[in-house]
Amino acid sequence: MTQSQTTSELPKHPLGPTGLMVTPLCVGCAPLGDMEDTFGYSVPEEQAVAMLRTVFDSPINFIDTAASYGDGEAERRLGAVLEGIGRLPEGYVLMTKADRDLQTGDFSGEQIRRSVERSLRLLGLDQLQVVHLHDPEHSTFEEIMAPGGAVEVLLRFKEQGIIGHVGVAGGPIDVMTRYVETGAFDLLITHNRYTLVSQVAAPLLDLGASRGMAVLNAAPYASGILAKGPESGARYAYQEAPPEVVERVRKMSQACARHGVPLAAAALQFSMRDPRITSTIVGMTKPERIQQTVDLANHPIPDDLWSELASLGVSTEDPEANRWT
């Protein structure tokens, strides 16, 4: 018995309460911002443009970017592609994120207004379907929720029709939970915290799903190690993987090999098979990665493998706990 059938097609599901329909895979554009310090590699513009053009001729209709990805570079590259094809094709869903000033740390309402206006300009759009409050852990709840603050500004844009729907995307689960509980958001994005290695986001998934929100899970490969395997230098949550994670992933890789399943397929489908998760965001940098990812999403996986992977246990610590220290 398997969880998926071999096909190049992807079904579409409602994106929470937005009325939009999206595929269970979403193309993540973070690495297209040429963020070598974060991802450990550079992405030339020609490569990024070729990849993005391929997206619009693929089974995936969902794209995620942010103002902070390369401090506007990912949005600029995507905007150039949209200009080249005339507009965002009908049936495609594009979401971005409003950010603090990366130089000063300013997370004021005025900064969020500037962020949204720059996104509109770089993407070449008059309206944005979805905009997330991004990484609110870099400020205080009181500042962001204050009158005239970041959330109020985003909701004002929504009232004006410039933004269709507002979400929240961030890291620490306690921070994200507090924002979700305000009821101000239609969507949420968690990243690196619901994978084969760490599932600390599970309570957040429960909360979002119980409220009817679109729940989006980013970085199912834990930023590399679950795609490339536990070789020396493997990256986990944007850092060098600690020995205990390397060992756990080595056992997972061996279990997958015994069943003839790529580790990356199991890592991806772990997220995609969860009924709480609307779509899984996967960073991609090359045109061929799109079809490869669709193939991984459709690779047959026996139930016995899921049981074996679950028996290997998971980390109970936030995978990015030490990233900012």
C-alpha positions as CSV (number, residue, x, y, z in Angstrom):
1,M,0.0,0.0,0.0
2,T,1.3,3.4,-0.9
3,Q,0.5,7.0,-0.1
4,S,0.6,8.3,-3.7
5,Q,0.3,7.4,-7.3
6,T,2.9,8.0,-10.0
7,T,1.7,11.0,-11.9
8,S,3.0,14.5,-12.9
9,E,-0.2,16.1,-11.8
10,L,-0.9,17.7,-8.5
11,P,-4.3,18.3,-7.0
12,K,-5.4,21.7,-5.8
13,H,-6.8,22.5,-2.3
14,P,-8.4,25.5,-0.7
15,L,-5.9,27.9,0.8
16,G,-7.7,28.2,4.1
17,P,-10.4,30.8,4.0
18,T,-8.9,32.8,1.2
19,G,-11.0,31.3,-1.7
20,L,-7.7,30.6,-3.6
21,M,-6.8,27.1,-4.8
22,V,-3.3,25.9,-4.5
23,T,-1.2,22.8,-5.1
24,P,0.2,20.9,-2.1
25,L,3.7,22.0,-3.3
26,C,4.8,25.6,-3.2
27,V,8.0,27.0,-4.8
28,G,10.1,28.8,-2.2
29,C,12.1,31.7,-3.5
30,A,14.4,32.4,-0.6
31,P,17.5,31.0,-2.2
32,L,16.8,33.0,-5.4
33,G,17.7,36.1,-3.4
34,D,21.3,34.9,-3.7
35,M,21.7,34.5,0.1
36,E,25.0,32.8,0.2
37,D,25.5,33.4,3.9
38,T,22.2,31.6,4.7
39,F,22.2,28.8,2.3
40,G,25.9,28.2,1.7
41,Y,25.8,28.8,-2.1
42,S,25.1,31.6,-4.6
43,V,22.4,31.6,-7.2
44,P,23.2,33.6,-10.4
45,E,20.4,35.7,-11.8
46,E,20.3,33.8,-15.1
47,Q,19.8,30.5,-13.2
48,A,17.1,32.0,-11.0
49,V,15.2,33.5,-14.0
50,A,15.3,30.2,-15.9
51,M,14.0,28.4,-12.8
52,L,11.1,30.8,-12.3
53,R,10.1,30.7,-16.0
54,T,9.9,26.9,-15.6
55,V,7.5,27.3,-12.7
56,F,4.9,28.8,-14.9
57,D,4.9,25.7,-17.1
58,S,4.8,23.2,-14.3
59,P,2.1,21.4,-12.2
60,I,2.9,23.8,-9.3
61,N,0.7,26.9,-9.1
62,F,1.9,28.3,-5.8
63,I,5.0,30.6,-5.2
64,D,6.3,32.1,-2.0
65,T,8.8,34.9,-1.6
66,A,9.6,37.8,0.8
67,A,10.9,41.3,1.0
68,S,13.9,40.1,3.0
69,Y,15.1,37.5,0.6
70,G,18.3,39.1,-0.6
71,D,16.8,42.4,0.6
72,G,14.5,42.6,-2.4
73,E,16.6,40.6,-4.9
74,A,14.3,37.6,-5.0
75,E,11.3,39.8,-5.6
76,R,13.2,41.8,-8.2
77,R,14.1,38.6,-10.1
78,L,10.5,37.3,-9.9
79,G,9.2,40.7,-11.1
80,A,11.5,40.6,-14.1
81,V,10.1,37.1,-15.0
82,L,6.5,38.4,-14.6
83,E,7.2,41.4,-16.8
84,G,8.6,39.0,-19.4
85,I,5.5,36.9,-19.6
86,G,3.1,39.8,-19.3
87,R,1.5,39.2,-15.9
88,L,0.9,36.6,-13.2
89,P,-0.8,33.9,-15.1
90,E,-4.4,33.1,-14.2
91,G,-4.7,30.4,-11.6
92,Y,-1.3,31.1,-10.0
93,V,-1.0,32.2,-6.4
94,L,1.9,34.4,-5.3
95,M,2.5,35.3,-1.7
96,T,5.2,37.5,-0.2
97,K,6.1,38.8,3.2
98,A,6.5,42.3,4.7
99,D,9.7,42.7,6.7
100,R,11.6,44.8,9.1
101,D,14.4,47.1,7.8
102,L,17.3,44.7,7.6
103,Q,19.9,47.4,8.2
104,T,18.3,49.2,11.2
105,G,15.9,46.6,12.6
106,D,13.0,49.0,12.3
107,F,9.7,47.0,12.6
108,S,7.4,50.0,12.8
109,G,4.1,50.3,10.9
110,E,5.8,52.9,8.7
111,Q,8.5,50.4,7.8
112,I,5.9,47.7,7.0
113,R,4.2,50.2,4.7
114,R,7.5,50.8,2.9
115,S,8.1,47.1,2.7
116,V,4.7,46.4,1.0
117,E,5.1,49.3,-1.4
118,R,8.6,48.1,-2.4
119,S,7.2,44.6,-3.0
120,L,4.5,46.0,-5.3
121,R,7.1,47.9,-7.2
122,L,9.7,45.1,-7.5
123,L,7.0,42.5,-8.5
124,G,5.4,44.9,-10.9
125,L,1.9,44.3,-9.4
126,D,-1.0,46.5,-8.4
127,Q,-2.2,44.1,-5.8
128,L,-0.7,41.3,-3.7
129,Q,-2.8,38.2,-3.1
130,V,-1.2,37.2,0.2
131,V,1.2,39.1,2.4
132,H,2.7,37.7,5.6
133,L,4.0,39.5,8.7
134,H,7.5,38.1,8.5
135,D,9.7,37.0,11.4
136,P,7.9,38.9,14.2
137,E,10.4,37.4,16.7
138,H,12.7,40.3,15.8
139,S,10.5,42.7,17.6
140,T,8.0,42.6,20.5
141,F,4.4,41.6,20.4
142,E,3.4,44.9,22.0
143,E,5.2,47.0,19.3
144,I,3.8,44.9,16.4
145,M,0.2,44.8,17.6
146,A,0.2,48.4,18.8
147,P,-2.1,51.0,17.1
148,G,-0.4,52.1,13.9
149,G,1.9,49.2,14.2
150,A,2.8,46.5,11.7
151,V,-0.3,44.4,11.9
152,E,-2.6,47.4,11.7
153,V,-0.9,48.6,8.6
154,L,-1.2,45.2,6.9
155,L,-4.9,45.0,7.8
156,R,-5.4,48.6,6.4
157,F,-3.8,47.5,3.1
158,K,-6.3,44.6,3.2
159,E,-9.2,46.9,3.7
160,Q,-8.0,49.0,0.8
161,G,-7.9,45.9,-1.5
162,I,-4.1,46.3,-2.0
163,I,-3.6,43.0,-0.1
164,G,-6.0,40.2,-0.5
165,H,-5.2,38.2,2.7
166,V,-2.8,38.5,5.6
167,G,-0.7,35.8,7.2
168,V,2.1,35.4,9.7
169,A,5.4,33.6,9.1
170,G,8.0,33.1,11.7
171,G,10.2,30.8,13.8
172,P,9.8,30.3,17.5
173,I,6.6,28.3,18.2
174,D,5.6,30.3,21.3
175,V,5.9,33.6,19.3
176,M,3.9,32.2,16.4
177,T,1.2,30.8,18.7
178,R,0.7,34.2,20.3
179,Y,0.1,35.9,16.9
180,V,-2.2,33.1,15.7
181,E,-4.3,33.5,18.8
182,T,-5.0,37.1,17.9
183,G,-7.3,36.0,15.1
184,A,-5.9,38.6,12.8
185,F,-4.4,36.2,10.3
186,D,-5.8,33.9,7.6
187,L,-2.6,31.9,7.1
188,L,0.5,30.8,8.9
189,I,3.9,29.6,7.8
190,T,6.3,27.6,10.0
191,H,9.7,26.5,8.8
192,N,12.3,23.9,9.8
193,R,10.2,22.9,12.8
194,Y,8.0,20.1,11.3
195,T,10.3,17.6,9.6
196,L,11.4,14.0,10.0
197,V,14.0,15.3,12.5
198,S,12.1,17.9,14.6
199,Q,8.3,18.2,15.1
200,V,8.2,21.0,17.7
201,A,5.7,22.8,15.5
202,A,3.0,20.1,15.9
203,P,1.0,22.2,18.5
204,L,1.1,25.2,16.1
205,L,-0.3,23.0,13.3
206,D,-3.1,21.9,15.6
207,L,-3.9,25.5,16.5
208,G,-3.9,26.8,13.0
209,A,-6.0,23.9,11.6
210,S,-8.5,24.2,14.4
211,R,-9.0,27.8,13.5
212,G,-9.5,27.0,9.8
213,M,-6.3,28.8,8.7
214,A,-4.2,27.8,5.8
215,V,-1.2,26.0,7.4
216,L,2.0,26.1,5.3
217,N,5.1,24.2,6.2
218,A,8.4,25.4,4.8
219,A,11.9,23.7,4.7
220,P,10.8,20.0,4.8
221,Y,14.4,19.1,4.2
222,A,15.5,21.0,7.3
223,S,17.5,23.3,4.9
224,G,19.5,20.5,3.3
225,I,20.3,17.4,5.4
226,L,17.1,15.5,4.6
227,A,17.6,16.1,0.9
228,K,21.3,15.5,0.5
229,G,21.8,13.0,3.3
230,P,24.1,13.0,6.3
231,E,27.4,13.5,4.5
232,S,30.1,15.6,6.1
233,G,29.2,19.3,6.2
234,A,25.5,18.7,5.9
235,R,23.4,21.7,6.8
236,Y,20.6,21.6,9.3
237,A,18.4,24.7,9.9
238,Y,20.9,26.9,8.1
239,Q,23.8,25.7,10.2
240,E,26.3,22.9,10.2
241,A,24.3,19.8,11.4
242,P,25.2,18.7,15.0
243,P,26.4,15.1,15.4
244,E,23.2,13.8,17.0
245,V,21.2,15.0,14.0
246,V,23.7,13.6,11.5
247,E,23.4,10.2,13.3
248,R,19.6,10.2,13.3
249,V,19.5,11.1,9.6
250,R,22.0,8.4,8.8
251,K,19.6,5.8,10.3
252,M,16.7,7.4,8.4
253,S,18.7,7.2,5.2
254,Q,19.5,3.6,5.8
255,A,15.9,2.7,6.4
256,C,14.8,4.5,3.2
257,A,17.5,2.6,1.2
258,R,16.2,-0.7,2.5
259,H,12.8,0.2,1.1
260,G,14.1,1.6,-2.2
261,V,12.8,5.1,-1.3
262,P,14.9,8.3,-1.6
263,L,15.4,10.0,1.7
264,A,14.2,13.3,0.1
265,A,10.9,11.6,-1.0
266,A,10.2,10.5,2.6
267,A,11.1,14.0,4.0
268,L,8.9,15.8,1.5
269,Q,5.9,13.4,1.8
270,F,6.1,13.5,5.6
271,S,4.9,17.0,5.4
272,M,2.6,16.6,2.4
273,R,0.7,13.6,3.9
274,D,-0.2,15.6,7.1
275,P,-3.9,16.6,6.8
276,R,-3.3,19.8,8.8
277,I,-0.8,21.1,6.2
278,T,-2.3,22.9,3.2
279,S,0.9,23.2,1.2
280,T,4.6,22.4,1.7
281,I,7.1,25.1,0.7
282,V,10.3,23.9,-1.0
283,G,13.2,26.1,-2.0
284,M,14.3,25.5,-5.6
285,T,17.1,27.0,-7.6
286,K,17.3,25.1,-10.9
287,P,14.7,24.4,-13.5
288,E,15.1,20.6,-13.2
289,R,14.4,20.7,-9.5
290,I,10.7,21.4,-10.2
291,Q,10.0,18.1,-12.0
292,Q,12.4,16.3,-9.6
293,T,10.3,17.6,-6.6
294,V,7.0,16.6,-8.2
295,D,8.5,13.1,-8.8
296,L,9.6,12.9,-5.1
297,A,6.1,14.0,-4.1
298,N,4.6,11.1,-6.1
299,H,7.2,8.4,-5.2
300,P,5.5,5.3,-3.7
301,I,6.3,4.9,0.0
302,P,5.2,1.7,1.9
303,D,3.5,2.1,5.2
304,D,6.2,0.0,6.9
305,L,8.8,2.7,6.1
306,W,6.7,5.4,7.9
307,S,6.5,3.1,11.0
308,E,10.3,2.5,10.9
309,L,11.1,6.2,10.5
310,A,8.7,7.1,13.4
311,S,10.5,4.6,15.6
312,L,13.8,6.5,15.2
313,G,12.5,9.4,17.3
314,V,12.7,13.1,16.9
315,S,14.4,16.1,18.5
316,T,12.5,18.0,21.1
317,E,14.6,21.1,20.8
318,D,13.9,24.0,18.4
319,P,16.3,23.5,15.5
320,E,17.1,27.2,15.4
321,A,17.5,27.8,19.1
322,N,21.1,28.7,18.8
323,R,21.0,30.4,15.5
324,W,20.8,34.0,16.8
325,T,23.1,33.6,19.8
